[in-house]
Amino acid sequence: MGKRRSGFTGLTRFLQSMDQHPNEPPIKRQKLEYPEPLPNSPLAKAKRTRDSSWVEKYDASGHVPHYMDVSEVPEKLLKYFSQRDRLLSLYSKHPGCLLDEEGWYSITPEKIADQIAERCRCDTILDAFCGVGGNAIAFAKTCQRVIAIDTSATRLALARHNAQIYGVADRIEFILGDYLSFARSYASTSNGHSGTRRKIDVVFLSPPWGGVDYLTSLSRPASPTKSASEPQAHPEFPLSAMQPVHGRELFEISRQITKNVAYYLPRNVNLVEVGNLIKERAEEKVEVEEEWATGKLKAVTCYFGGLADGQESLF
């Protein structure tokens, strides 16, 4: 049980509590590129053949449109539709992957999802905000069981539909519900009842960031050294802007389930706040990994506990 071995290593960095080393210069972030899947990898096999265990009652075709031509796509979704094969490589495989409006702009691009899944390789992982299933599908390739939770019945149905297309639905347990309620209930059984609950090795957090305009929704005064015509840097994203609760509270609740937490955050997140999440644990570090795609920084994934490189003993 627990951590599953893998030969994967990544270019990463460590971030300790900024309070401990306030005068040290920042470490340069390192860029990660994601290779094409190997011919015999689960993803490549899924591309060649459709899983024979397709369950018709979980076919969600008709719940939302499956766009095939740019002329069908609403203007606000055009840029996401142009990236559809990077979001889900089997998007066009019959009967077609499905995304609702929120899914289009919130799904993790597939190569990044696969990268995170490799880092989170374990027996049982919990995807706390599964959406339309991008990360849950990736986790099902590297973990024995995936628990996928979402508050939207529609998105959960789309996630199961998409997982069937990838041939991994049988490894995912889809739960309609509120993650915070689930986490508190799970944690409350820890005293003397551990034998009655399934052990969760890793929790993956990818909570809502505030919608498609999260980068511009945070106010910041214009820089006095720049003219109005010059582009202003995006303000840092504070954990307090996370939804549905403060990002620190979300993290602390999750750590009651397991110390192994992967936190998927905006690229402009305040890293001082991230480091301070474990300021009371001087022996622990958080590993911050940048996620790049098509030459652009998309997000950062913060690995805690035994997920951080060099801290496998904490798993």
N, C-alpha and C positions, 0 to 999 in steps of 0.2 A: 504494500500500500504506500501511497505518498508520491514522492517525486519520481518521475519516469526518466530514465537516462536518455541523453541525446548527445550527438557529437557536435551540436550547433554552438558556435560562439559568435558574439556580436561586438561591434564597436560601441562602447558605452562610456559613461562617466558616472562618477559618484558625487553625491551631494550630501554633506553632513549639515547639521543645524548651523545656520549662518551665525548664530550667537556664539558658537564655539571658536570660529575663526573669522572674525569680522574684517580683518585687514588683509586677508589673502586675496590675490587677484583672481577673477573668475576663470574657470577652466574653459577653454574653447570647446564648443559643442562639436560633436563629430557626426558626419553625414553617413547615413545608411542607405544602400541601394539594395533592391530586392531582386534576386535572380529568377529566371523562368523556372517552373517546376520540372523536376527530372522526369524522364519518360515513364518510369514505373511508380511515380509518386501517386498518392491517393487522388490528388487533383487531376493529374493527367489521365488516370483511369476513369475518373468521373466524366471527363470530357469525351472519352471514347464510347462509353456505354452508359445507358440509363439503368439505374437500380431496378431490379426485377420486383422489388417489394413495394412498388407504388400503390398507395392506398387511395382509391378514388374519392372517398368521403373527405379526405384532407386536401383535395384539389381545390384551391381557392380562386381559380380562374373566374373572372366576372366580379370579384369583390372590388377590384380597382383596375383601371386600364393597364394593359400591357402595350406600351408604345413600341411600334416597329418603324415608324417613319417620322422624321422631324416635323412634318406638317401636322402631326397629331398632338404634339407636345405643347403644353402651356408655356408661354414665354418665360415665366419665372423658373422653369425647370430645364430650359434648353441647355445650359452649360453642364448640368448634371447628366442629361441624356447623352450628350456628346462623350461622356466618360463612362457610359454604361458597362462596357466590357472590362474596364479597370475596376469598377465597383463590384461587379459580379461577372466573372469570365464566362459563365454559362447562362448569361442573361437571355440569349436568344434560343436556348435549347428547349424544345417542345416539352411542356406547353408554355414555357417562358417564365422567367423569374418575375416576381411582383413586388412593387414598392409603392407605398402611399406617399403623399407629399412630404411628410416628415422624414420618411425613410430615404427619399432621394438625397436629402442634404445631410442626413445624420449617419448613414451607414459608413462603416470603416472600409476603405478601399481593400480589395481582396488580398493583395500582396502584403499590405501592412497587417491585416487580420491574421494572415498565415504566419508572419514573423512573430507577432505577439503570442499566437497559439504555440509556436515552437518553444518560446521562452517559458510558457506556462504548462508545459507538458506534465501531466499528473494523472492520478486515477479519476478523481471527481472534481470538477470545476463548476462554480456557480457564476453565470452571466446575469448580473443584477438588473440590467436594463437592455434586454436583448433586441428590442426594436424588430426589424424585419429579418434578423437572423444572420447578418454578415459575420459577426464574431462567433456566434454559437456554431455555425457551420464549420468555421476554421478550427474551433476547439474540438469538434467531433472527430477531426482527423488525427489529433495528437493525444486526446484523453479518452479514457474508457467510458466515462459518463459525463454528460453535460446537463446541468439544471439551468433552464432558461426562463427568466421571469419578466413579465411586462404587465402593465396596467391596462393595455389596450387589447381587447379581444380581436380586433381587426389585424393589428400588427402581429399578434401571436399566430393568427391563422396564416398570414403571409410568410412568417418565419418558418412554420412547419411545411408549407407548400414549397418554399425555396430549398429547405433541407432535403425534401424528397427528390428534387431535381439533382442535388449533389449526392444523393444516395446515402445520407448519413442520419436521416430522421429517426431511425431506430436507436440511435445512441444519445438522443436528446429528450429530456423530460420537460415538456412545456407547461408552465404554471401561470395561470392568469391571477395576478395579485400584486400587492404592493410590497416592494422589496424591504422597506423599512420594517413593516409589520412582520414579514417573514424572518428577517434577521433578529429582531428582538425576541420573537417566539423561539427561534432556534437557540439563541444564546441563553434563554431562560431555562432550557433543559440541560444545561451543561453541568449542573450541580447534582451529581449522583445518578444521572440518567443517560450518560453518554452511550450506553449500550443499546438504547432504544432509538437512536437517531443515526442517520447516515453521516459518516465523516466527510466533510468538505475540505479538500486540500488547498484550494485556491479560490479567491473571490476576485472577479474581474469587474471593475467599476468603469462604466462609460455613461455617466449621467447626462441629462440635457444641459447644454451650455447656455441656453437662452435663445435658441433659434438661429436661423440662417444669418442674421445680422449681429451675432454676438461680438464680432470684432469692432463694430462701430457703435454698439449700444452703450458702451461704457464712456462716460463723459470725461474729458480731460481738457484743461485750458490750453489754448494754442501756445506754442513755444514762442517766447519773445525774440528769439534769435532767428526765426524763420519767417519768410514772407508768406502771405496768404496763398500764393501760388505754389509754394513748395509743399510736398506731401508730408503730413504729420504722422509720426510713428503711432502705431496702435497702443493704447494704454495697456498696462499690465492687467491681466485677468485675475481678480481676487477670488479666493475660495468661497467668499461670502456670496458671490454671484452664481454659484452652482445651484442647480435645482435637483430635487424638490426641497432640499435642506442645505444648510451651510456645508461646504465641502469637508471641513474638519469633522463635523458631527457624523457625516456619512462614513468617513474613514474610520472613526473610532468605533462606530457600531459594527462595521465590517471586521475589524480586528478582534472583536469578541467571537467571531466565527473561526477565523484563522489568522495567523500572523502573515501569511503569504497573500499579499494583495497586489494586484496590478491595476494602476489608476491611469486611465486614458484621459488626458487633459489638453486644453487648448495650447497652441504653440506659444502664446503670449502669457501663459500662466505665471503668477508670481512665485518664483522658485524659492524665495526666502520662506514663504509660507509653507511650501511643500517640505522643505528641510525641517521646519519647526514642527511638523507633524510627529516627529520622533525625537524631539529635543530632550525628552526625559529618558531616552534609551541611548546613552553615550556609546554603547558597544555596537549599535546598529547603524547602518548606512542605508540611504535610498539611492538606487541607481536610476538615473534619468536618461532615457533613450530617445533620441529624435527620430521621428518617422517621416521619411521623405518619399515623395512620389512625383514623377514627371518633373523633376528638378525643383520642386517646391516643398517647403517644410509644411506638413499637414497638421502635426500634433506632437505631443510628447507622451511617452508611456513611462510611468514611475513605478519601479519594482521594489517592493518591500519584503522583509523577512527573508526566507530561503530562496526567493526568486532572484535576488540581487546576486550578481556575479561575485564569487568569493565568500558568500554567506550560506552556502548550501547546507551547512550544519544546522541552520535555524529552521530548515524545512520540517 
